[in-house]
Amino acid sequence: MINKIEGVIFDCSGVLIDDLEASYKANLEVLKHFHVCPLSMRDYRRYIVPYWRFYVRVGISERQARSEAPRLFKHYLALQSHQVKVFPEAAGTMSDLRENGLRLAVASQLDRASLRRFLRRFGLLKFMDAVVALEDCREVKPSPGPVLVAATRLRTRRFALVGDTLQDIEAGKAAGATTVALAHKGSYHTKSTLRAGKPDYLINSLRDLPALFADG
């Protein structure tokens, strides 16, 4: 049970929305554009984060990885957006947490337009007291920067970070958060990988979250 937490900061992809397949297909198109050999889904899940460094890791120049590749990804993700789904327990969990008096935020490496579009489409935006997208911080996870921006907007120093990658957990720890790793079907990293990051808590479903914050 987590005590004295005032806010919860969520990653979005793999935590609130199920976009792993759409993200994978979009990035296959980006790799094709740069004449880079395609990755298997298994390798994609290993290499995808942190963001632009993924493109460098697979052979794209840093200049292109920071500028052209993200723009292409945004374009191709929009074409795959019909495949993006919300995890069915997300809205109920957000509602329960808000009823428990917790302030909620999302800190994502999706661009602002895509992030807000998905949150609005799936009815999650109304639960958020703060939304931090790629453009809102110069740093990306595992830097604590995006998490700290979200915490500042929530006006709290006592918060938890819920993520599905090692980079989320590293960012949360560096920001002073209580870290909760989510390992379910749509997570970008596997349970064994997340366990190696030594989060404070490891859960299998968003529905496990409210109990962590229950009183008594």
Secondary structure, 3 states (H helix, E strand, C coil): CCCCCCEEEECCECCCEECHHHHHHHHHHHHHHCCCCCCCHHHHHHHCCCCHHHHHHCCCCHHHHHCHHHHHHHHHHHHCHHHCEECCCHHHHHHHHHHCCCEEEEECCCCHHHHHHHHHHCCCHHHCCEEECHHHCCCCCCCCHHHHHHHHHHCCCCEEEEECCHHHHHHHHHCCCEEEEECCCCCCCCHHHHHHCCCCEEECCHHHHHHHCCCC
